[in-house]
Amino acid sequence: MDFRKVSRIPGYRKSQGIPNLSGLFKFLAFWQEGSIYQLIMKKLHISLLCLILPWLAFSNVHASYPMKAEKVGPDVYAIISPARNLPDPENKGWNSNSAFFVTPQGVLLFDTGSSQGIGESLKKTIRSVTNKPVKWIINSHSHGDHWLGNAAFKDTSPEIYASEIVSEKILTEGDDWIDRFSRMTNGSTGNSEIALPTHQVNAKKEFLFGGRKVVMFLSNNSHSPGDIILYMPVEKILFTGDVVYSDRMPSTFAADVRHWIETLKYMEELNPNAVVPGHGIVTDKKGLNRLRSLLTDYWDEVKIQVKAGKTAEQSLESVEKRLKKYEPEFPGFDEKLKRDVQFVHAKALEDK
């Protein structure tokens, strides 16, 4: 307040040039009871809310993620999440890997993470390597932690590739994934916009993206219906999505383990120089073999239990005992085995 104008306020008087604050306070108390004050304060509160709420939404959607691009081949990079858990408040939803390669025409990005905010962080990480735009996106499968970041790249209008099954699931299940991750992360993943695939891949096919050759093929519903795998035959690099977990217990609730074992064997025969998994560190043929051994023992033991007439619950102890040797290499072993054995058991019943 400008004390030069305070003399106009009733009850004001000076004492050696110092304003009489008791009179001022009486005036303010009187003014607060008036309708003008209440109207001003109401408008002020509304204005503050208009300023603060968008900022809060932005801060959730654009949380900070410690990403870096790890070179795995000539102009080929992996962005590896350090998390080994499901999306939660600690990892802010960033629990899955992405990969990209650079061409003269632009960037191909494989999987975009659990939210639009994570997609923005991926974009920033890619820009630490190249200023070229993301022109092509591959959504490996329908689980939300691998495609909800699509909309972060809408400024460059990328072509988005997925299988027909995955495209349909993104359309029908997208809102559920957004709500689920928001609950799991206490809102860190925000309210992502859904950007649907624009192109479908439903059979093994060779592509040229910016002059770089890739082969995309289906996993035969290994980890989940409609999984796509990308192979760079010149560089001998695989982008696998969740068909490969290198150091985390695989999720098998939507899997066909029989086909998964066959797909891993096929990828081993490619003798890749590098494999970028959906979860875990970059691996190679040895990582494929280790995962195939785990899934083979898993499937064989469940089949034995089904043949013996055991239920999924009755089978769990025997399955845990047979797979125990893998526990040190696959975090989340107990949690996922208890959750998923019922689904593997159901597939074994179908195969009986």
Summary of the structure (lengths in Angstrom):
residues: 352
radius of gyration: 28.1
end to end distance: 85.0
largest distance: 101.2
contacts: 1170
relative contact order: 0.09
helix: 45%
strand: 18%
